[in-house]
Amino acid sequence: MRPLLIKDGRIIDPSRKLDETGSLLIAEGKIAWLGKADENPPQSGYDVLNAGGLVVCPGFIDLHCHLRQPGFEEKETIASGTRAAARGGFTTVCCMPNTNPPIDNRSVVDFVRSTAEREGAVRVLPIGCISKGRQGKELAEMGELAVSGVIGYSDDGSPVTNAQIMRQAMEYSRAFDLPIMEHCEDLRLDEGGCMNEGITATRLGLRGMPAAAEEVMVTRNIALAKLTGARLHICHVSTAGSVELIRRAKEQGISVTAEVTPHHLTLTEEKVGDYDTNAKVSPPLRTKRDIQALIKGLKEGVIDAIATDHAPHTEVDKLCEFGNAASGISGLETALGSLMSLVHDGQLDLTTLISKLTCEPAKLIGGKLGTLEIDSPADITLFDPDKEWTVDPAIFASKGKNTPLAGSALKGKVMATIFEGKLAYKDDSIKLEDKGQRG
């Protein structure tokens, strides 16, 4: 690979408290040099990418996405999902184990990893199951999964309802210093529900899913984390009550972290509108009050990361009655654009947003990611914070076209994504200069 100079961009690296105009040089897949705007790299012979007007930051890390392979390749594949990730600025994605077969043994982990190495556009880190078959009855071979390279354990959308099984899982997870990544939902309370319980659900004649269904399980899992000393990561937090429970747990020194999705930060239950199945997601879209609490939780460090919960589905999965439709939003390619609305509205500062997509999720998975430190992997995202564009699912790289944002105008777009020194995605407007001379 020829060295690449990214020139004159606004470099923001929250891991180093850096926000300045400058340039950086990539060589042999790593960050080789970083300097101010008026400085030249210590070598010649490189290509140049002019980043004037662009933000240059560490590559985004997604702690929670669905690549569907093996078993559901009609919805997504590792190849298509990672191409979508690259378009969204993500250089690392952590894939959930709700595949067929589930990621509950080493052979499936090996399949995911080998397929990603051959066909993936970005880094793929598998998450292993808590229980065999995601059935919640018997623990998976957690030690085997740890050795095979999973970064955590989760049964994804099938919460572990048996508290004793969850306690055992937490106790075992401590031996490998890996988090339990739990979808917190009391299925009995949510039984038959398909959207947030409230006035909108009543108006539409749909059975609701109360906030308490999430909060009851958040409470139980925090209590078990306190009992066992395990690392607990709460997936896709959606309610104000959950934010307060996590806040109190952290104040008590319990090892708990949490994530929130772009759609739970920017969309309310009203997006369901006229029974739009593309707005059906689990947990459901909530209220403005919940959004305000989630944003506050991000700013105060109660919520550690933003994760997409990218959930691609086929057209058939969504073209049905609302109650029968599959839950999920294809979100990798719209994540930055939707999140930038919070920055443009003054609800969140840009550095905080970037930190929740880079260095903070990096802390949860380990490794030298989420930073622009010298000699770290050259995983870099370049985006134009002010570029306006219209969401067109027809041109998504993802097989999943299911988004409630179709036709929406967003402001903020990824222009290039570099993974381990190679261009994984480049907008057509970005040109490389091949003269490669100093000065």
N, C-alpha and C positions, 0 to 999 in steps of 0.2 A: 504493500500500500504506500502510495506517495503521501508524505506529510501534508496536512491541511491546516492553513491558518484561518481562523475565524476572526475577522477584522472589524474593529470599531463598533462592537455591540455594547449594549447595556448589560454588563455581567452582574447577575444577582445570584449569590450563593449563600443562602441562610446559614449553612453549616460553618461558614467562615465569617459571617457577618459582613459580607462583601456586597457592595452595590456601587459600581463605578463603570465608566466607559473605558473599554480596553479591548485587548485582543488575546487570543489563546491559540497555542499551537498543539496539534495532535500528531503524534508519531508512534508507529508500531502499536496502535490500538489504545494508547494511553495519553493522558494530558502531560505534555512535555514542558510547557512554558506558559506563563500567564503574565501579561504586562499591561501597563497603562497605555492610553491611546497614542501617546507620542513616542512609544518605545517599539523597537524592532526585535524580532526573535533572534536568538543567538546562532542561527544557521540560515542558509539559503537553500533553494530547491524545494518548493512546496506549492501546492495549489492554494488559491485564495477564495474564501467565501466572504463577501462584503455583508456584514451584519448591521450596517447603519440603520437605525430606526427599529431594530429588533431587540428583544430581550433574549439573552443567552444565559441558560441556567442548567443545573444538573438534569439529567433525564428523569422524567416522572416515574414513580413507582406505584403500581396498583396492587394493593393487598388483597383484592377480592374481585375476581372475574371468572367467567364461565367460558371455557374453550370447547366444551361439548365432546371432544374426541378423547377416548374412543366411545363409539356407540350411537352418537347423535350427530353424525356428520352432515345431515341435511340441515341442521341449525347453524353449525359452525365447525370449522376445523382449526387445528393449531396453526396451519398456514394462513388461513383467512383472518383468524382472530388476532394473530400477531401483526399482520399487515394493518389491520384496523388500529391496533395499539400504536404502531409507529406513526400513523396519520394523526393520532391524538396526542403525540408527544411522549408516549410511554416507552421506556426502554427496558423495563422489568414488569412482568405481570405474574401474579400468584394465582394459579388456577385451582378452582374448587373441585372437590372429588365426586360431584354428582354425575358421574359418567356411567357407562355400561360396558364392562364391569366397573364398579366404583374403584377409586384409588385406595383400596384397603389392603394391598399387598405389594411386595417389591416388584413383581413382574409388571404390574400396571404403571408403577412409578418409572420403571426402566423404559417402558414403551413411550410414556409422555416425554421423558427427557431425551430419548434418542430421536423421536420424531421432531421435537423442537430444535435439536441440533442440526437436523437435516433440512427442515422446511421452515423453521421459525425465522421471522424477521427481527425479533428482539428476544431477550432473555425470558425463559419460562421457569418458574419455581413452583413445583407441585405442593399442594396441601393434602395430607393424608387423612383418611377417615378416622373418627373416634371409635366407631363400632363396625363390626363386620357387616358388609352390605348396607351400611347406614340404617340398620334396623333398630339400633338402640338397645340391643339385648345382650350382646357379648362384645367385649373389647376387641378391636383389631390388633394385629401384631405391631404394637406401637414401637417396640425396639427395632424391629426389622424395617419399619417405615422410616425411622430416624436415620438408620445406617444408610438407607437408600437415598436420602437427601431431601426429605420433605421439610418444609419450614414451619409447620404447625399442624394441628389436628382439628378437623371440623367434620360434622355430618351435614354441613351446609343447611339447606332449607328444612331438614328433618331434625328439629331440636331433640336433644337427649332428655326425654321426659322422666326417666328413672334417676332419681337423685343419687342412689347408691352407685349406679354405673358411672355417673358423672364424677362422683367423688373418686372412684377408682381411677378414672381417666386422668384426673388432675394429679393424683398421687404418682402415677406412672410418668406423666409428662415432665415432672420435676427432674427425673433422672436424666432426661435428655435436654433440659433447659429449652423446651419448645412450648409455645403458647397453645392453649385451648381456644379456638376461634369459633365462638358460638353464636348461632342464630337464636336470639332469645324470643320465644313465643310460647305461650300456653295454648296449645291446640284446642283444648276444650272450650276456652273462652272465645277463641276465634272461629269455632266450628261453624261452617256455613257462611262465614263472612267473606266479603270480596272487596271492601273498601273501608276507609276510616269510618268509625261509628260517630254519627253526628247529624246535623241538620241536612247536609247535602245527601247523605245516604238515605235519610228518611224521605226527602223530596223525590229521589230517584227510585224509591221502593226497593233498595238494595240492603241486604243484611250487612251490618257494620262489624268492624274489628276494633274493639276498644283499646285505648292506649294501655290500659291495665294488663292486657294480655302480654305485652312486651315487658312492662315494668315488673310484673310478678316474677318472671324468669330472670330478669336482670338481678333482682333482689336475691333469688335463690343462688344464682351462680356466683355472685359476689360473696355470699356467706360461705360457699364451698371453697372459694379461692382463699378466703381468710383462714378457714379451717386447715387447708392443705398446704398453703404457701405457694400454690401454683401460679403460673402466669396466665391470666385470663384476658382474652381480647374479645370485646363485644362488637359484633358485626353490625353494620348499617343501623346505627342508633337513629330513632325517628321521633321520639317524644320528649317534651320538656321534662317530664317526670324521670325519664331514664338519665338525662343529663345531670339532674340533681343527685340521683343515686350514685352515679359514677363519681361526681364531685366529692361526695361524702366518703366514698370508699378510698379515694386517693388521699384525702385528708387523714384517714386512719392508717395510711401506709400500706394498704392492700395492693398487690401487684395486678392492677387492672389498667388496660388501655382500651381505646375505642376508636371507631371510624364512623364517618358519615358519608353519604353519597351526594353527588351533585344534584340529583333530582329531589332528594329530601331537603336540600338547602335552597332550592329555587322554585319548586312547584308545590302547590297546595292541592287538597282534595277536589277543589273546584275544576281542576284540569280534567277530571273524569267527564265533566260537562254532559254531553249528550251520549253517555255510555261509550266513551272512547276506550276501547280495550287496550290501546297502546299506553294508557295511563294506569293500567292495572299492574301493581307491583307489590311485592311482599318484603318487608312490611309496607303497608299502604301509604300513599301520600297523605300527609296530615294537615295541620292548620297553620295560619300565619304565626300564631303564638308559638307553636312548636319550632317553626323556622327561626324565629327570633332567638329562642333558647339555644338552638343548635349553633347558630352563628356566634352567639356569646360564648358558648362552650368551646368553640374553636379558638376564639381570640384569647380566652383565659387558660388554654392548655388542658381543659377537661377532656376534650376530644383531640386525639393525637394525629389523626390522619384523615385524608379524603380518599375514598376508594370507590370505583365506579359501580361495582356489582353488575358489570356488563352481562346481560342475560339475553342473548340472541334467540329468536324464535322464528319459525316459518310463518308464512302468511296464513296458513290453515290454523295454526295455533291461536291466532288472534281474530280471525274472521268467524266469530260465533257470538252467542249471547255473553254478556259481560261476566256473569257468574261462572261460565264454563271456560272462559279464556285463560290461557297460560299467563302466569305472572312474570313480569320482567321487562326491562328496557334495554335496548342496544345502545350503550352509552359511551363507549371508548372514544368515538370520533367527535362527539359533541361536548365532552367533559369540560375542556378549557373554555370554549365559547360560552357555555352556560355559567360557569363559575366566574368568569370575568365580569358578568353583570353585577356581581356583588362588589367588585372593585370599582367599577364605573359608578355605582350608586353610593359609594362611600361607606358601605357596610363592612368591608374587609380590606386591609391594605395588601398590596401586591406581594410584599415579602412574606407575610404570614401565609398567604395562599400558596406560594411556591414552597415554603417550608413544609406545609401539610401534604404536598405531593412529592417531596424529595427526601430531605434529611430525616424528617420525623418518622415516616414509614420505614426508612432504612434502618433506624435503630431497632425496629421490631424483628427484622429478618437477619440482621447481622451482615458482615461483609463490608467491603470498602465501596459502598454505593451511596448515591444521593449527595455527592460532593464533587467539587472541581479541584480538589487537591492535586498537586503534582504527583504523577505516577499512579493515580487512580484510573480505573477504566474510563475511556473517553465515551461516556454516555451523556449526551448533551441534547437539550431541546432548545430550539430557536422559535420564538413566536412574535407576532406583531400584535401588541395589546389593543390596537385601535382598528384593525382591519375588519370591515363589515362583510358578512357573508350570509347566505341563506341556506338553511339545512335542506338537503335533498337526499333522502335515503336511497334513492335509485343509484347514486354514485358511491355509496358506502363501500369500503373494502370488506367490511363484515358481511356475512351472509344474512345476518339479522337486520331487517329494515324497520323493525318495530320501535318507533320512537314517537312520543307525543309532541316532539319539537319540529316535525316535518313542516316546512314552509316558514318556520320562524327565522327572524333576522337576528343574528348574533354578532357581537363585537369582540374580536379577539380570536386569532387563528394561528395554529401551528404552521410554520413555514418550512421547517426542516427538523429531522430527528436523526441523530447520529448514535449508533450503537457499536461500542467497542471500536470506534474510529472509522466505521463505515457508514455511509449515508443509507439509512433504512427507509427514509422518506424525504422527498424534496418537492416543494410546491413548484409548479411550472415557472413561476416568476423569479425563482432563485437561480442565479447563474454562477458557475465556477470560473474563475480566471486561471488559466493554465500556464501563465507566464512564470509564476512561482519564483520571483526574484525578491531579494531583500530590498526594503525601502520603497 
